[in-house]
Amino acid sequence: MARIALIGAGSVVFSRRLLQDVACVPALSDATIALMDPDRERLELISTFARKLVKDAGTRIKIEATTDRRKALEGADYVLTTIRVGDSYEIDYAIPASYGVDQAVGDTIGPGGVYKALRTVPVLLDICRDMEELCPDAWLLNYTNPMAIACWAINDATRIKTVGLCHSVQRTTEQLAEYIGAPRNEVNGWVAGINHMAWFLRFERNGKDAYPALRQALEDSDTFNKDPVRFEVMRHMGYFVTESTRHMSEYVPYFRKSDVLMKKFGLDQIRQDLNRRQNRDTDHFAKLREDARSKAPMKPSRSDEYACRIIESMETGQATVINGNVRNAGLIENLLEGSCVEVPCLVDRLGLHPMKIGKLPPQLAALDRANIAVQELATKAILERSRAAAMHAVMVDPLTAAILPLDRIRAMFDQMWAAHGDQLAAYS
């Protein structure tokens, strides 16, 4: 009987998906799900929803709810992390924007991503240290961004078995099927690289190369305009990338350094918007409350998230393949050894088995390595508590370096640091 601990259960969108996924798997009908969040209001809501869900689904899943992280972790077989630590629109986005660094999201690399890592990854490491004491054999399934920096630090600093999970491969595969007018079940991809910048090295429809159809779709203006940054990257680099136009535009120096470019690629219409983000979160929270209180029975359906598929495979031995973020132990030869890479992984009762890719096409490896440089310095900053390494991580960020000279980057970094007050007191 699997025990699943969800740390950060107040993340209602992901928690909802996980609960529905587990409720759909007969082999997990005797599982225990321990929901943990420090926010009592959110915890009460998600636990109320969970108990109604398992009752309506007719499953025997046991739901626990606690604000005590150690209590949730004790004896766990699987630990899922989906946490936020001090995220601030005013610091992570608005300060860089005032210097001309207009990030799309700011949760992966860039000034926002580096500062998010400085705040968040130490908490993940604390969770891992608790796991080493309370559930040392458990698998950590991490959904917390910045994914690559988090997994890199966990792999270097702890003994915990971990994989980082994202849904960009699944969602992009679905989008590519739409772009070429194919049913989703007819297309497949062989995808590898780094989180948010992995590449469809092969894209096939019914076993045949579908890239010609995708290149034809690129030339259709209506289709191109649905995903202009990714199609433009494919036009010049030859391959389609996994993260959205909005995300991808901030990982490279080509799209966000002038208003003219922003307008050309439609990025001026999808700028970071605090009100929109807050309204979206409020809507998700309200929908969950409505469903939790409704007298109508819930009918769970499975999502495309990997977490439950991994747990099901490890519990039953029924093998599956997912794309996971793992240590680069010779998996991608022309990316930094020991960094975090995203590759196909076989999952079965014996665990998770990453697949060797070989070499990426050199132009793709070069783009990934530019992001890995930021990740490496940010990981060093976290593990060594080094403010200087954190500043250097921002200085080598591709978008930031395309816009600002070094002295302005330092001024921006210092302003962001000061705005954190005592949050970063452990760094020197």
N, C-alpha and C positions, 0 to 999 in steps of 0.2 A: 504494500500500500504506500504509494508515493506521497511524500510530504513536500509541498511546494510553498516556498516563502516568497511573497511579493513585497519587496521593499520599495516604497513609493506608491502604494496602492491608490493614493489620492489622484494620481494621473488617470483620470476617469476614462479617457478614450482607450488607452492601452489595457487598463484593468478590465474593462468591459469585454474587449476582444479575447483576452486570455481566458476569462471565466466562461465565456460562451464556447470557446474552443474546447476547453477541458470537459465541459458538460456534454459535448457531442461525441466523446470517445468512450466507448463501453469499457475499455481496459483501464480507464482511470476513474471508474465509478466509485471506488473506495478510497480515493485520494483525499488528503487533507490540504486545504489551501489556507495558509496563514497570511492574512492581509495586515500590513504594517504601514502606518503613516503617522507623523507627528501632528498633523492637522486633524483634530477630533471630529470636526464637522464633515470633512470629506471622507474620513474613515467610516463614520457611522452610515453615511449615504451609500458608499460602495459595498459595505457589508450587508446592509438591508437589501440592496439590489441582488447581491450574490446569493443570499438565503432564499429569496423569492425565485431566482433563476433555477437553483438546483432542485427546489421543491417542484416547480412547474415542469422541469425536465424529467422528473421521476428518477433522479440519480441519488446515490447515497453519499455524495461528496460532503465532507465536513468543512464548514467555514469557521475559521477563527479570526478575531480582529483584536489588534493590540497596538498601542503606541510604543511598546517596548521592543526595540529591534532585536535584542539578544533572545528574548522569549520567542519571537517569530523564527529566528534562525536555528534554535536548538533542535538537533536531530533532522534538519532538512536534507532532502535528497537533491533538490533543485532550488536555486535562489535566483530570482529575477530582480534586476535593479532598473528602475525607471524614475530617477530622482532629479530634482533641481535644487541648486544651492545658491541662494542669493542672486538669481538672475535679475538683471536690471536693464530695462530698455534705455533709461537715461544715461547709464554708464556704457554699456556694451555697444549700443548703436549710436546714440545721440552725440557723444563726445567725438568718436571717430568721424561722424558725418560733418561735424563742425570744422574739421580739418580737411574735408573733401574726400574722405574715405567712406564712400557710400556702400556699406555692406548690404547684401540681400537678406541674410538671416543672421550671420555672425555666431554660429554655434559649432563650427568645425575647425577652421583656421582663422586667420585674420585677427585683428585686435580683439574683437568680441569672443572669438573661439579660444584664444590664448587665455584671456581672463576667466572665461567660463571654466577652462581646465584648471586654472590655479585654485579656484574655489571648490570645484566639484570633485576632482580626482582624489584629493586627500580624504574625503568622506568615503569614497569607494574603497580606498585602501584600508580605512578603519573597518568597513564592513567585511573586507577580506580577512583582516586579523581576527575579527570575531568568528568568522567561518573556520579559520584554522583551529580555533579552540572548540567551537560548538558543533561543527559539521564539516570536518576536514576532507571528507570524501565527496562532498556535494559538488555539483556543477554550477558555476555561476554563468547565467545567461544575461549578458549586459545589454540593455537598450539605451543607456545613458550616453549622451553626447558631451564633449567631442569624442566620438567612438574610438578612433585610432589612438589618440593620446591616452585615453583611459585604459584601453586594453594593453597598450605597450607598457604603461606603468605597472599595471597589475601583474603582467607576465614577468617583469624585471624584479618586482619587489615582494612578491608573495608566492606561495606554493599552490595556490588555488587553481583548479582546472577551470578554464574560462573560454567562452566564445562570445564575440560581440555580434549582435543581431540587428539588422536593418531591413526595411521592406523595399528598398530602392530597386533591387533586381526584379522582384516580383511585379512591382508596379510598372517598371519600364518595359518589361516583357509584354505586359497587357497593352501598354500604349503602342508599342511597335506593331503588335498585331492589328490594332486599329488603324495605324498609319498605312499599312499595306492592304487593308481590307480583308484580313484573315480572321477566322475564329481563333480565340485564345488557345484552344486545345490543339491547334495545328502548328504552333510555333514553339521553338525552344532556342535557348542560348547557352553558349559556353563563355562564362563571364569571369574576369579576374582583374585585379589591380589593387586599389586601396578603397577604403570606405568613402562613398560619395564620389569617387573617381575610379570606378572599375569600368571595364570595357567589354563590349560584346565582341569577343574575338571570333566567335562564330554566331551567326543568326540564321536559323533554318526554318523552313516550312515543310512539314512532312518529309524531313530528311534531306531536303535540297536547299542549297544556298539561297537565302532570301534577301541578301544585301542588294542584288540588282533591283528588286522591287522597292527596297528602301531608298536607294539612290534615285529611282524614278519618282518616289513620293517627295523627295527633297526638292525636286524641280517644280512641284505644284505649289503655288504661292499660298493657297489656303492651308495646306498641310504644313508647309514650312513655318508659317506664322503661328501655328499652335505650339511650336517648340524651337524658336529661332536660334538660340544659342547652341543647343545640342546639334541641330542640323548644320549650323555653320562650322562647328568643330569637326563634325563628320566629313563635311565637304573638303576640309583642308588636311585633316589628320587620318581620315580613312575609316574610322570606327565610331560607333555610337557609345556614348557614356551613360552611366547609370543614374546620375542625379539630375534633377529637373533644370530647365533653363534658368530659373531663379537662383538655385543653389550654384550651379556650375559657373554662372557669370562672375561669382566672387572668388573662385579658386584659381583663376588665370588672369593675366594682365590685359586682356584684349577688349573687354566689353563695358567696363564701368568707370573709365577714367575721363570721360567727357560727357556733357549733356547730349552732344550730337550722337555719340555711340549709344548712349542709353536710349535715346528716342528711336534710333535705327533698329534696335533689337527689341523694342517694346518694353524695355526695363523701367522706363519712367512711369509706367502704369502699374507696376507691382513693387513699389518701394515698401520698405518696412513700415508698418502702420500699427502703432500701439493700440489705438481704439479698435481696429479690426481684430487684432489678436485677442484683446480682452473680451470683445463681444462674442467671438468664436468660443472661447473658453466658457463664458457664461451660458451660451446656448447648449454646449455639451453637458454642462452641469445640470441645467434645467431639464434636459431630455432624460438624463439618468434619474433624476428625482421623480419625474413623471412616470417613468417605467417602473421604478421601485415601489411606487404607491398605487399603481394601477391594479384593478381587480382582474383585468384581462390576463390570461396565461401567456407567459413568454415562450417562444419557440426558438431556441438557440440555433445558430448556423455558424459554420466554421469560416474563419477569416483566412487570409493568405499569410499570416504571421508564422514565423518559423518555430517559436518557442514550444508550442504544444506538439508539433510534429517531432521535435527533438526528444521531448519527454516520452511520447508514445513509442518512438523507436527504441529508446534505451530501456524502456520497461517491457516491451513485447518482443524485441529482436527483429521486428519488421523493418527492414532497412529503408532509408530514405536519403535523398541528397538535398542539401541546402547550401546556400552561400554564406560563409561565416568569416568573421574577422579574427585572425589567429596570428601567432608569431611566425615571422618569415624564417623558417628553418630550412633554407634551400628550396622553398616552394616557387618563388619567382626570382630567377637568378640575377636579373639586372635591376632589382630593387634592394635596398639596404638590408643585409642580414640582421635579424633580430628586430626589425621594425614590425609594424602590424599590417598585414595584407588581407585582402578579401578574396577568397578562393572557394571553389566548390569543395564540399566536405561530405563524405559518406558518414551516416550515423546509423549505429546498430547497438545491440546490447553491450558490446565491448567499449562503446564510447564514440568519440568523434574523430574522424580520420581525414585530415586535409589532403587534398590532391595536389600533386606537383604540376606546375604549369610550364616550367622552362623559362624562356625569355619572352617578355612582352615586345611587340614592335618598338624599336628604339624611340620613336617620337612620342609614344604613349608613356614609356618608362620615364622619359625626360619630364613630361608634365607631372607625373606622379612624384618623381624625386623632388621637384620644387615644393610640393606639399609636405613630403616626408621631412624635408629640412626644417620646416616649422614645427612639425610634430616631434622631431628628435630634440630640438632645443626646449620645447615646452615640457617634454617628459623629463629632461635634465633639470629644468627649473623646479619641477614638483618634487623629484626624488632628492635633490640636493638643497631644496629650499632657497634657490638662487634667484634673486631679483634680476641680476644681470643677464642670466640665461633667458628669462622671460622677455626682457627687453629685446634681446637679440632675435628671439623667435618672431616678434612683431616686425623687426627690421628686415627680415628675409622673406616675409610674407609677400607673395607675388603681386597682389593688388595694391597693398600699402606701398611697396617699393616702386610701383609704376606711377604713383601719384605724389609722394612726398620725399624730400631730401632727408638725410639722416637726422639733422638737428630738429626738424619738425616732427619726425617720428618719435624722437626722444621726448619732446615737449608733450605730444599727445599721450605717450605712455605714462609720463609722470602725472599728468592730469587725471588719467583713469586710475592710477594707483592711489592718488590722494583721495579720490572720490570714494574709495572702498573703506576709508577709515581704518578701523582695527581688524577688518576681515582678513587681511593678508599679513597680520603681525608675525606669523611664523616664518615669513621669508625675510632674507637679509641680503 
